[in-house]
Amino acid sequence: MPDFSLHTLDILSIGFYVVVIIAIGFYVARRVGDSTDYFLAGRSLTWSMIGFSPLA
């Protein structure tokens, strides 16, 4: 089995990724007002986007 170790740059990259994802989450959470905004995208999607979303 090969030796697996993380170097400093690897750990910094993972840490940066986690911080960015959390920041994006907080930014988006401020814009969502209620469950309608969350589940229905504020009723701004077209029928094709809604229809194809289950396929994603």
Backbone as CSV, one residue per row, in Angstrom:
resi,resn,N_x,N_y,N_z,CA_x,CA_y,CA_z,C_x,C_y,C_z
1,MET,0.846,-1.170,0.000,0.000,0.000,0.000,0.894,1.236,0.000
2,PRO,0.603,2.214,-0.882,1.459,3.395,-0.948,1.292,4.298,0.267
3,ASP,2.355,5.012,0.563,2.348,5.958,1.670,1.552,7.194,1.263
4,PHE,0.615,7.605,2.091,-0.239,8.748,1.794,-0.024,9.801,2.864
5,SER,0.363,10.994,2.422,0.528,12.090,3.372,0.126,13.398,2.707
6,LEU,-0.414,14.277,3.502,-0.796,15.594,3.021,0.312,16.587,3.338
7,HIS,0.636,17.396,2.361,1.634,18.437,2.569,0.931,19.733,2.972
8,THR,1.709,20.717,3.339,1.162,21.984,3.809,0.277,22.630,2.748
9,LEU,0.693,22.614,1.503,-0.097,23.204,0.429,-1.434,22.483,0.260
10,ASP,-1.448,21.178,0.435,-2.697,20.414,0.355,-3.670,20.837,1.454
11,ILE,-3.183,20.944,2.657,-4.025,21.329,3.792,-4.541,22.750,3.618
12,LEU,-3.690,23.667,3.133,-4.119,25.041,2.887,-5.175,25.103,1.792
13,SER,-5.039,24.292,0.766,-6.026,24.262,-0.320,-7.376,23.778,0.190
14,ILE,-7.380,22.737,0.977,-8.622,22.209,1.544,-9.253,23.239,2.479
15,GLY,-8.454,23.862,3.304,-8.954,24.888,4.220,-9.546,26.071,3.471
16,PHE,-8.878,26.518,2.402,-9.378,27.625,1.593,-10.704,27.255,0.948
17,TYR,-10.794,26.043,0.439,-12.035,25.560,-0.183,-13.183,25.574,0.823
18,VAL,-12.942,25.094,2.019,-13.981,25.041,3.052,-14.435,26.454,3.416
19,VAL,-13.501,27.373,3.564,-13.844,28.757,3.912,-14.674,29.400,2.804
20,VAL,-14.311,29.168,1.554,-15.053,29.744,0.426,-16.468,29.174,0.373
21,ILE,-16.619,27.875,0.555,-17.941,27.258,0.523,-18.822,27.790,1.653
22,ILE,-18.267,27.964,2.835,-19.032,28.512,3.959,-19.423,29.958,3.679
23,ALA,-18.513,30.744,3.105,-18.812,32.140,2.778,-19.929,32.226,1.741
24,ILE,-19.892,31.377,0.731,-20.955,31.361,-0.272,-22.279,30.972,0.378
25,GLY,-22.258,30.014,1.280,-23.465,29.604,1.980,-24.082,30.737,2.786
26,PHE,-23.257,31.495,3.500,-23.774,32.623,4.267,-24.310,33.713,3.359
27,TYR,-23.638,33.963,2.241,-24.086,34.988,1.299,-25.453,34.624,0.707
28,VAL,-25.601,33.387,0.290,-26.866,32.948,-0.301,-27.968,32.896,0.759
29,ALA,-27.634,32.502,1.974,-28.631,32.411,3.040,-29.225,33.782,3.361
30,ARG,-28.464,34.845,3.192,-28.991,36.184,3.452,-30.033,36.582,2.417
31,ARG,-29.904,36.057,1.200,-30.808,36.430,0.110,-32.091,35.620,0.107
32,VAL,-32.125,34.493,0.785,-33.320,33.638,0.811,-34.214,34.108,1.942
33,GLY,-35.448,34.524,1.577,-36.343,35.066,2.587,-37.145,34.010,3.324
34,ASP,-37.747,33.089,2.578,-38.570,32.061,3.204,-38.489,30.777,2.387
35,SER,-39.323,29.816,2.739,-39.255,28.518,2.073,-39.673,28.602,0.607
36,THR,-40.528,29.560,0.261,-40.907,29.722,-1.147,-39.702,30.137,-1.973
37,ASP,-38.906,31.053,-1.456,-37.686,31.451,-2.152,-36.730,30.281,-2.301
38,TYR,-36.651,29.462,-1.283,-35.711,28.344,-1.310,-36.153,27.253,-2.280
39,PHE,-37.388,26.801,-2.154,-37.852,25.666,-2.945,-38.260,26.045,-4.362
40,LEU,-38.783,27.246,-4.563,-39.288,27.640,-5.875,-38.458,28.736,-6.530
41,ALA,-37.311,29.038,-5.990,-36.412,30.074,-6.529,-37.140,31.404,-6.684
42,GLY,-37.974,31.726,-5.715,-38.696,32.985,-5.759,-39.679,33.070,-6.904
43,ARG,-40.091,31.931,-7.434,-41.021,31.840,-8.570,-40.481,32.555,-9.806
44,SER,-39.172,32.483,-10.004,-38.555,33.169,-11.138,-38.075,32.223,-12.235
45,LEU,-38.265,30.918,-12.063,-37.794,29.968,-13.067,-38.850,29.744,-14.148
46,THR,-38.369,29.409,-15.340,-39.282,29.071,-16.428,-39.712,27.619,-16.294
47,TRP,-40.749,27.230,-17.038,-41.265,25.865,-16.939,-40.229,24.842,-17.360
48,SER,-39.367,25.194,-18.321,-38.358,24.229,-18.770,-37.315,23.964,-17.685
49,MET,-36.927,24.992,-16.979,-35.966,24.808,-15.886,-36.567,23.963,-14.770
50,ILE,-37.813,24.206,-14.456,-38.488,23.425,-13.418,-38.662,21.969,-13.872
51,GLY,-38.988,21.779,-15.137,-39.190,20.436,-15.669,-37.930,19.613,-15.711
52,PHE,-36.798,20.231,-16.035,-35.549,19.507,-16.138,-34.787,19.384,-14.814
53,SER,-35.197,20.106,-13.805,-34.473,20.063,-12.532,-34.496,18.681,-11.868
54,PRO,-35.579,17.890,-11.949,-35.515,16.544,-11.362,-34.491,15.643,-12.039
55,LEU,-34.187,15.930,-13.292,-33.193,15.123,-13.991,-31.768,15.396,-13.501
56,ALA,-31.573,16.597,-12.986,-30.236,16.950,-12.504,-29.930,16.150,-11.264
